[in-house]
Amino acid sequence: MIARRWLILLGTLAFLATLVLHAPAALVYGWTRGKAPGPTAVHGLHGTVASGGFSALTVNNRRVIGEARWDLHPAWLALLRLSADIESNGDTSLRVGVSRGIVGATRLSDLVASGSVKALLGSLGQSALPLEGQARLDLPLLKIRDGLPTEARGSAELENLSWTLSREPLALGSFTADLSTGDAGIRVDLTSGAGPLELTGNATLAPDHAYDLHLQLRPRDQAAPQLLSLLRSLGAPDAQGWYHIRRNGSLAPPAA
């Protein structure tokens, strides 16, 4: 008798899960958003909960992701965990696996993104920064809790970066950031490639959200006079010709 009740219960749960997974995504989203509205909004939904897409995702009315689609992994639902693959080919090309349990961090895996620096800054709410170029992210792992990263591994590349505040775009060069995580938190090591600006430095984000940034910059022989003037605005160089940028503080979790 007990075994029969369990079979009936499992059958009922399987039926309900199948019903939800095949429900129109727009219908389910409209119901859930009405129950718990927030700053994040999805526009132009189509398809089902299991496999669908949208035309845009916004946070605080700011577009973060353009045209995208997802495929849900139903097997993870048995472990009370939501898992899906997301792909976007909008202003920024993006492929990533996203998973999250009822509690804990959001896990992003095998994240690969590329696009213009201007589009990437816009999605982060920093469109006013006068920078342009091409960006590429390759992050096998990124964990986010309460809106802040807690673990990261991978690299980021900026190619043909330029400063656009001057009359003509001022070439800066190409740069690489390598991300790793240890007992002290997330560490980012920065280096420069080809270009008129040489850069080295690192940044750390501790588990308590305290951050520390130290950059060293100096012009190479082919640097334009405008770049020299820009660097002089940072202060006096040291004996080796490096200009230093130091920042530290603590990051506050974004508003819910």
Disulfide bonds with the S-S distance in Angstrom:
none
